Amino acid sequence: MLNEPTVIALNSRTQEVLAMGHEAWQMIGRTPGYIVAVRPLRKGAITDFDITQRMIRLLLQRAGVSRFNRPRVLICVPSAITEVERRAVEEAARGAGANGAFLIEQPMAAAIGAGLPIHEPLGNMVVDVGGGTTETAVISLGGIVALEAIRVGSFDIDASIQTYVRREYGIAVGERTAEEIKLAIGSAWPSERDMVKAEVRGRDLMSGLPKTVILSPEEVREAIEEQVGAIVDSVVKCLGNSPPELAQDLISQGIHLVGGGGMLAGLDRRLEAETSLPVNLVEAPLECVVLGAGRCLEEFDAVRDLFMK
């Protein structure tokens, strides 16, 4: 129904919401001083409670919810969420007009969305690379058996590209440009795409004038190596923590890669090389978590045990 970036644009003078989602994303780095485009969530946690509440309210309105039909809301949250962060999410949802807020861990929702047999005595490994967090979970018999969560994700990869271009070429580029570079030539493993180069336009830090440079895929790979290495290390660590009985299942089942960050070119091949396990990028990796949440709502009473207490 809605597939939008978590960005909201505000008039800082009147606190009026001007745009949300894709529309607000287009405004990042292009607005006058009094209009601010902000991300109310960072690293999987709420950074601005009031704006998050307003954003949830807008989402509910777009989904056809009014003051008279207060719905039950299911929210997917990182597994590493703290008690305080959890309470903030629940209160933001209730304040926005929800009758009740239920929380489910993202890897569990992703596994359901990917159609994995989570209730069977079989090891299913999910690697969810989101915007602010990366979570690796081994799921069996409807529960998480081993978990490794780090606060590194796609936004950190974008930030490292910005830092690299600034350091190596003395050019300032925005958040949107960094993401476009990542999508065009970003990769975690060498491939035939390495022949393609990208033209990057930004502001020269010395002269302040616009300047264009050419970036190669090898340079971008070098720029994001720290973040990609941290993601791979967390997957290896989770494998090390999983029970030996489930290890043989993982050899046959493989690793299921979900989330927008999981679509980074070559990440599946990098994980295969480091873990010696087959890695499958699931169908619709970007929507996998929310599709799983939708299935949970359809079978609400049957899956209540999966919700966070």
TORKOL-4160 file (C-alpha; in steps of 0.2 Angstrom, whole numbers, padded with zeros to 4 digits, m for minus):
309
<pt num="1" X="0000" Y="0000" Z="0000"/>
<pt num="2" X="0014" Y="0012" Z="0005"/>
<pt num="3" X="0032" Y="0010" Z="0000"/>
<pt num="4" X="0041" Y="0026" Z="0006"/>
<pt num="5" X="0058" Y="0031" Z="0013"/>
<pt num="6" X="0058" Y="0036" Z="0031"/>
<pt num="7" X="0060" Y="0055" Z="0028"/>
<pt num="8" X="0049" Y="0069" Z="0033"/>
<pt num="9" X="0050" Y="0088" Z="0028"/>
<pt num="10" X="0045" Y="0101" Z="0040"/>
<pt num="11" X="0044" Y="0120" Z="0041"/>
<pt num="12" X="0055" Y="0124" Z="0056"/>
<pt num="13" X="0046" Y="0140" Z="0059"/>
<pt num="14" X="0028" Y="0133" Z="0059"/>
<pt num="15" X="0032" Y="0115" Z="0063"/>
<pt num="16" X="0020" Y="0111" Z="0048"/>
<pt num="17" X="0023" Y="0095" Z="0039"/>
<pt num="18" X="0027" Y="0099" Z="0021"/>
<pt num="19" X="0030" Y="0082" Z="0013"/>
<pt num="20" X="0034" Y="0064" Z="0018"/>
<pt num="21" X="0042" Y="0049" Z="0010"/>
<pt num="22" X="0049" Y="0050" Z="m0008"/>
<pt num="23" X="0043" Y="0068" Z="m0009"/>
<pt num="24" X="0053" Y="0073" Z="0006"/>
<pt num="25" X="0068" Y="0062" Z="0001"/>
<pt num="26" X="0069" Y="0073" Z="m0015"/>
<pt num="27" X="0071" Y="0088" Z="m0004"/>
<pt num="28" X="0086" Y="0082" Z="0006"/>
<pt num="29" X="0100" Y="0095" Z="0003"/>
<pt num="30" X="0090" Y="0106" Z="m0008"/>
<pt num="31" X="0079" Y="0116" Z="0004"/>
<pt num="32" X="0080" Y="0134" Z="0010"/>
<pt num="33" X="0086" Y="0136" Z="0028"/>
<pt num="34" X="0069" Y="0135" Z="0037"/>
<pt num="35" X="0063" Y="0119" Z="0028"/>
<pt num="36" X="0072" Y="0104" Z="0036"/>
<pt num="37" X="0071" Y="0086" Z="0029"/>
<pt num="38" X="0074" Y="0074" Z="0043"/>
<pt num="39" X="0075" Y="0055" Z="0046"/>
<pt num="40" X="0066" Y="0052" Z="0063"/>
<pt num="41" X="0074" Y="0035" Z="0064"/>
<pt num="42" X="0093" Y="0032" Z="0065"/>
<pt num="43" X="0102" Y="0015" Z="0069"/>
<pt num="44" X="0085" Y="0007" Z="0071"/>
<pt num="45" X="0080" Y="0018" Z="0085"/>
<pt num="46" X="0069" Y="0034" Z="0087"/>
<pt num="47" X="0080" Y="0050" Z="0087"/>
<pt num="48" X="0065" Y="0062" Z="0087"/>
<pt num="49" X="0050" Y="0056" Z="0096"/>
<pt num="50" X="0037" Y="0070" Z="0091"/>
<pt num="51" X="0042" Y="0068" Z="0072"/>
<pt num="52" X="0041" Y="0049" Z="0073"/>
<pt num="53" X="0023" Y="0051" Z="0080"/>
<pt num="54" X="0018" Y="0063" Z="0067"/>
<pt num="55" X="0025" Y="0052" Z="0054"/>
<pt num="56" X="0015" Y="0036" Z="0060"/>
<pt num="57" X="0000" Y="0047" Z="0061"/>
<pt num="58" X="0002" Y="0052" Z="0042"/>
<pt num="59" X="0005" Y="0034" Z="0038"/>
<pt num="60" X="m0011" Y="0028" Z="0046"/>
<pt num="61" X="m0021" Y="0042" Z="0038"/>
<pt num="62" X="m0014" Y="0037" Z="0021"/>
<pt num="63" X="m0020" Y="0019" Z="0025"/>
<pt num="64" X="m0037" Y="0026" Z="0028"/>
<pt num="65" X="m0037" Y="0026" Z="0047"/>
<pt num="66" X="m0047" Y="0040" Z="0055"/>
<pt num="67" X="m0050" Y="0045" Z="0073"/>
<pt num="68" X="m0065" Y="0034" Z="0074"/>
<pt num="69" X="m0057" Y="0017" Z="0069"/>
<pt num="70" X="m0042" Y="0015" Z="0080"/>
<pt num="71" X="m0032" Y="0000" Z="0073"/>
<pt num="72" X="m0021" Y="m0012" Z="0081"/>
<pt num="73" X="m0003" Y="m0009" Z="0074"/>
<pt num="74" X="0011" Y="m0021" Z="0071"/>
<pt num="75" X="0028" Y="m0014" Z="0070"/>
<pt num="76" X="0044" Y="m0022" Z="0065"/>
<pt num="77" X="0059" Y="m0018" Z="0076"/>
<pt num="78" X="0077" Y="m0023" Z="0077"/>
<pt num="79" X="0081" Y="m0037" Z="0089"/>
<pt num="80" X="0094" Y="m0027" Z="0098"/>
<pt num="81" X="0081" Y="m0014" Z="0103"/>
<pt num="82" X="0082" Y="m0009" Z="0122"/>
<pt num="83" X="0068" Y="m0008" Z="0134"/>
<pt num="84" X="0068" Y="0011" Z="0133"/>
<pt num="85" X="0068" Y="0011" Z="0114"/>
<pt num="86" X="0054" Y="m0002" Z="0114"/>
<pt num="87" X="0043" Y="0009" Z="0125"/>
<pt num="88" X="0046" Y="0024" Z="0114"/>
<pt num="89" X="0040" Y="0014" Z="0098"/>
<pt num="90" X="0024" Y="0008" Z="0107"/>
<pt num="91" X="0020" Y="0026" Z="0114"/>
<pt num="92" X="0023" Y="0034" Z="0097"/>
<pt num="93" X="0011" Y="0022" Z="0089"/>
<pt num="94" X="m0002" Y="0024" Z="0102"/>
<pt num="95" X="0000" Y="0043" Z="0102"/>
<pt num="96" X="m0002" Y="0043" Z="0083"/>
<pt num="97" X="m0019" Y="0035" Z="0085"/>
<pt num="98" X="m0016" Y="0016" Z="0087"/>
<pt num="99" X="m0027" Y="0006" Z="0098"/>
<pt num="100" X="m0013" Y="m0006" Z="0103"/>
<pt num="101" X="0005" Y="m0008" Z="0097"/>
<pt num="102" X="0013" Y="m0025" Z="0095"/>
<pt num="103" X="0031" Y="m0027" Z="0091"/>
<pt num="104" X="0039" Y="m0041" Z="0081"/>
<pt num="105" X="0058" Y="m0044" Z="0078"/>
<pt num="106" X="0063" Y="m0039" Z="0060"/>
<pt num="107" X="0072" Y="m0056" Z="0056"/>
<pt num="108" X="0057" Y="m0066" Z="0061"/>
<pt num="109" X="0045" Y="m0055" Z="0051"/>
<pt num="110" X="0058" Y="m0057" Z="0036"/>
<pt num="111" X="0058" Y="m0076" Z="0038"/>
<pt num="112" X="0039" Y="m0076" Z="0037"/>
<pt num="113" X="0039" Y="m0064" Z="0022"/>
<pt num="114" X="0052" Y="m0075" Z="0013"/>
<pt num="115" X="0040" Y="m0090" Z="0016"/>
<pt num="116" X="0053" Y="m0100" Z="0026"/>
<pt num="117" X="0047" Y="m0115" Z="0037"/>
<pt num="118" X="0050" Y="m0106" Z="0054"/>
<pt num="119" X="0039" Y="m0118" Z="0064"/>
<pt num="120" X="0048" Y="m0134" Z="0059"/>
<pt num="121" X="0063" Y="m0141" Z="0068"/>
<pt num="122" X="0075" Y="m0135" Z="0054"/>
<pt num="123" X="0088" Y="m0121" Z="0055"/>
<pt num="124" X="0084" Y="m0106" Z="0044"/>
<pt num="125" X="0097" Y="m0092" Z="0043"/>
<pt num="126" X="0091" Y="m0074" Z="0039"/>
<pt num="127" X="0103" Y="m0059" Z="0036"/>
<pt num="128" X="0093" Y="m0043" Z="0036"/>
<pt num="129" X="0104" Y="m0028" Z="0030"/>
<pt num="130" X="0093" Y="m0013" Z="0034"/>
<pt num="131" X="0096" Y="0006" Z="0033"/>
<pt num="132" X="0103" Y="0007" Z="0051"/>
<pt num="133" X="0105" Y="m0011" Z="0057"/>
<pt num="134" X="0111" Y="m0028" Z="0051"/>
<pt num="135" X="0103" Y="m0043" Z="0060"/>
<pt num="136" X="0108" Y="m0061" Z="0057"/>
<pt num="137" X="0097" Y="m0074" Z="0065"/>
<pt num="138" X="0095" Y="m0093" Z="0065"/>
<pt num="139" X="0077" Y="m0097" Z="0067"/>
<pt num="140" X="0070" Y="m0114" Z="0072"/>
<pt num="141" X="0053" Y="m0120" Z="0079"/>
<pt num="142" X="0046" Y="m0103" Z="0079"/>
<pt num="143" X="0060" Y="m0095" Z="0089"/>
<pt num="144" X="0077" Y="m0086" Z="0087"/>
<pt num="145" X="0090" Y="m0099" Z="0092"/>
<pt num="146" X="0106" Y="m0088" Z="0088"/>
<pt num="147" X="0106" Y="m0069" Z="0085"/>
<pt num="148" X="0120" Y="m0056" Z="0080"/>
<pt num="149" X="0114" Y="m0038" Z="0078"/>
<pt num="150" X="0125" Y="m0023" Z="0074"/>
<pt num="151" X="0121" Y="m0005" Z="0071"/>
<pt num="152" X="0128" Y="m0004" Z="0054"/>
<pt num="153" X="0118" Y="m0003" Z="0038"/>
<pt num="154" X="0115" Y="0005" Z="0021"/>
<pt num="155" X="0116" Y="0023" Z="0028"/>
<pt num="156" X="0133" Y="0019" Z="0035"/>
<pt num="157" X="0138" Y="0013" Z="0018"/>
<pt num="158" X="0132" Y="0030" Z="0010"/>
<pt num="159" X="0141" Y="0040" Z="0024"/>
<pt num="160" X="0157" Y="0031" Z="0020"/>
<pt num="161" X="0156" Y="0035" Z="0002"/>
<pt num="162" X="0153" Y="0053" Z="0006"/>
<pt num="163" X="0169" Y="0053" Z="0017"/>
<pt num="164" X="0179" Y="0044" Z="0004"/>
<pt num="165" X="0175" Y="0057" Z="m0010"/>
<pt num="166" X="0178" Y="0071" Z="0002"/>
<pt num="167" X="0195" Y="0064" Z="0008"/>
<pt num="168" X="0202" Y="0058" Z="m0009"/>
<pt num="169" X="0195" Y="0072" Z="m0020"/>
<pt num="170" X="0191" Y="0086" Z="m0009"/>
<pt num="171" X="0173" Y="0086" Z="m0015"/>
<pt num="172" X="0158" Y="0087" Z="m0004"/>
<pt num="173" X="0143" Y="0077" Z="m0010"/>
<pt num="174" X="0126" Y="0075" Z="m0002"/>
<pt num="175" X="0117" Y="0060" Z="0005"/>
<pt num="176" X="0107" Y="0057" Z="m0010"/>
<pt num="177" X="0122" Y="0058" Z="m0022"/>
<pt num="178" X="0131" Y="0045" Z="m0011"/>
<pt num="179" X="0116" Y="0033" Z="m0012"/>
<pt num="180" X="0116" Y="0035" Z="m0031"/>
<pt num="181" X="0134" Y="0031" Z="m0032"/>
<pt num="182" X="0131" Y="0015" Z="m0022"/>
<pt num="183" X="0117" Y="0009" Z="m0033"/>
<pt num="184" X="0127" Y="0013" Z="m0049"/>
<pt num="185" X="0144" Y="0006" Z="m0045"/>
<pt num="186" X="0144" Y="0000" Z="m0027"/>
<pt num="187" X="0149" Y="m0018" Z="m0024"/>
<pt num="188" X="0156" Y="m0030" Z="m0011"/>
<pt num="189" X="0164" Y="m0042" Z="m0023"/>
<pt num="190" X="0173" Y="m0040" Z="m0040"/>
<pt num="191" X="0162" Y="m0043" Z="m0055"/>
<pt num="192" X="0160" Y="m0038" Z="m0074"/>
<pt num="193" X="0152" Y="m0022" Z="m0068"/>
<pt num="194" X="0170" Y="m0016" Z="m0063"/>
<pt num="195" X="0172" Y="m0009" Z="m0081"/>
<pt num="196" X="0158" Y="0004" Z="m0078"/>
<pt num="197" X="0163" Y="0021" Z="m0070"/>
<pt num="198" X="0153" Y="0034" Z="m0062"/>
<pt num="199" X="0153" Y="0053" Z="m0065"/>
<pt num="200" X="0151" Y="0062" Z="m0048"/>
<pt num="201" X="0147" Y="0080" Z="m0047"/>
<pt num="202" X="0149" Y="0090" Z="m0030"/>
<pt num="203" X="0156" Y="0106" Z="m0022"/>
<pt num="204" X="0175" Y="0108" Z="m0022"/>
<pt num="205" X="0180" Y="0111" Z="m0004"/>
<pt num="206" X="0194" Y="0123" Z="m0008"/>
<pt num="207" X="0186" Y="0134" Z="m0021"/>
<pt num="208" X="0168" Y="0132" Z="m0017"/>
<pt num="209" X="0164" Y="0129" Z="m0036"/>
<pt num="210" X="0155" Y="0114" Z="m0043"/>
<pt num="211" X="0167" Y="0100" Z="m0049"/>
<pt num="212" X="0166" Y="0083" Z="m0058"/>
<pt num="213" X="0176" Y="0068" Z="m0054"/>
<pt num="214" X="0176" Y="0050" Z="m0061"/>
<pt num="215" X="0174" Y="0036" Z="m0048"/>
<pt num="216" X="0178" Y="0018" Z="m0051"/>
<pt num="217" X="0170" Y="0003" Z="m0043"/>
<pt num="218" X="0186" Y="m0002" Z="m0035"/>
<pt num="219" X="0187" Y="0014" Z="m0026"/>
<pt num="220" X="0169" Y="0013" Z="m0020"/>
<pt num="221" X="0173" Y="m0005" Z="m0014"/>
<pt num="222" X="0188" Y="0002" Z="m0004"/>
<pt num="223" X="0177" Y="0016" Z="0003"/>
<pt num="224" X="0164" Y="0004" Z="0010"/>
<pt num="225" X="0176" Y="m0011" Z="0015"/>
<pt num="226" X="0175" Y="m0007" Z="0034"/>
<pt num="227" X="0155" Y="m0008" Z="0034"/>
<pt num="228" X="0154" Y="m0023" Z="0022"/>
<pt num="229" X="0168" Y="m0032" Z="0033"/>
<pt num="230" X="0158" Y="m0028" Z="0049"/>
<pt num="231" X="0142" Y="m0036" Z="0041"/>
<pt num="232" X="0152" Y="m0051" Z="0035"/>
<pt num="233" X="0160" Y="m0053" Z="0053"/>
<pt num="234" X="0143" Y="m0053" Z="0061"/>
<pt num="235" X="0136" Y="m0067" Z="0050"/>
<pt num="236" X="0152" Y="m0077" Z="0054"/>
<pt num="237" X="0150" Y="m0074" Z="0073"/>
<pt num="238" X="0131" Y="m0079" Z="0072"/>
<pt num="239" X="0136" Y="m0095" Z="0063"/>
<pt num="240" X="0149" Y="m0098" Z="0077"/>
<pt num="241" X="0135" Y="m0096" Z="0090"/>
<pt num="242" X="0122" Y="m0108" Z="0082"/>
<pt num="243" X="0120" Y="m0126" Z="0089"/>
<pt num="244" X="0130" Y="m0139" Z="0080"/>
<pt num="245" X="0113" Y="m0149" Z="0076"/>
<pt num="246" X="0107" Y="m0134" Z="0065"/>
<pt num="247" X="0124" Y="m0132" Z="0056"/>
<pt num="248" X="0120" Y="m0147" Z="0044"/>
<pt num="249" X="0103" Y="m0139" Z="0040"/>
<pt num="250" X="0112" Y="m0122" Z="0035"/>
<pt num="251" X="0123" Y="m0132" Z="0023"/>
<pt num="252" X="0108" Y="m0138" Z="0014"/>
<pt num="253" X="0096" Y="m0123" Z="0017"/>
<pt num="254" X="0109" Y="m0109" Z="0015"/>
<pt num="255" X="0108" Y="m0091" Z="0020"/>
<pt num="256" X="0094" Y="m0080" Z="0016"/>
<pt num="257" X="0098" Y="m0062" Z="0012"/>
<pt num="258" X="0085" Y="m0049" Z="0014"/>
<pt num="259" X="0083" Y="m0030" Z="0016"/>
<pt num="260" X="0088" Y="m0016" Z="0005"/>
<pt num="261" X="0106" Y="m0017" Z="0010"/>
<pt num="262" X="0106" Y="m0035" Z="0005"/>
<pt num="263" X="0104" Y="m0030" Z="m0013"/>
<pt num="264" X="0122" Y="m0022" Z="m0013"/>
<pt num="265" X="0130" Y="m0030" Z="m0029"/>
<pt num="266" X="0141" Y="m0045" Z="m0024"/>
<pt num="267" X="0137" Y="m0046" Z="m0006"/>
<pt num="268" X="0129" Y="m0063" Z="m0008"/>
<pt num="269" X="0146" Y="m0069" Z="m0017"/>
<pt num="270" X="0156" Y="m0061" Z="m0003"/>
<pt num="271" X="0146" Y="m0070" Z="0010"/>
<pt num="272" X="0147" Y="m0086" Z="0001"/>
<pt num="273" X="0166" Y="m0084" Z="0000"/>
<pt num="274" X="0168" Y="m0081" Z="0019"/>
<pt num="275" X="0156" Y="m0094" Z="0025"/>
<pt num="276" X="0157" Y="m0108" Z="0012"/>
<pt num="277" X="0138" Y="m0108" Z="0013"/>
<pt num="278" X="0126" Y="m0105" Z="m0002"/>
<pt num="279" X="0118" Y="m0088" Z="m0001"/>
<pt num="280" X="0101" Y="m0084" Z="m0008"/>
<pt num="281" X="0094" Y="m0066" Z="m0011"/>
<pt num="282" X="0076" Y="m0068" Z="m0007"/>
<pt num="283" X="0062" Y="m0062" Z="m0019"/>
<pt num="284" X="0057" Y="m0044" Z="m0015"/>
<pt num="285" X="0071" Y="m0042" Z="m0002"/>
<pt num="286" X="0066" Y="m0024" Z="0001"/>
<pt num="287" X="0048" Y="m0028" Z="0005"/>
<pt num="288" X="0051" Y="m0045" Z="0014"/>
<pt num="289" X="0049" Y="m0038" Z="0032"/>
<pt num="290" X="0033" Y="m0029" Z="0029"/>
<pt num="291" X="0026" Y="m0043" Z="0019"/>
<pt num="292" X="0030" Y="m0055" Z="0034"/>
<pt num="293" X="0021" Y="m0042" Z="0046"/>
<pt num="294" X="0006" Y="m0042" Z="0034"/>
<pt num="295" X="0005" Y="m0061" Z="0036"/>
<pt num="296" X="0006" Y="m0060" Z="0055"/>
<pt num="297" X="m0009" Y="m0048" Z="0055"/>
<pt num="298" X="m0019" Y="m0060" Z="0044"/>
<pt num="299" X="m0016" Y="m0074" Z="0056"/>
<pt num="300" X="m0015" Y="m0063" Z="0071"/>
<pt num="301" X="m0020" Y="m0076" Z="0085"/>
<pt num="302" X="m0010" Y="m0090" Z="0078"/>
<pt num="303" X="0006" Y="m0081" Z="0078"/>
<pt num="304" X="0004" Y="m0070" Z="0094"/>
<pt num="305" X="0018" Y="m0080" Z="0102"/>
<pt num="306" X="0030" Y="m0073" Z="0090"/>
<pt num="307" X="0027" Y="m0055" Z="0096"/>
<pt num="308" X="0039" Y="m0047" Z="0108"/>
<pt num="309" X="0032" Y="m0047" Z="0126"/>
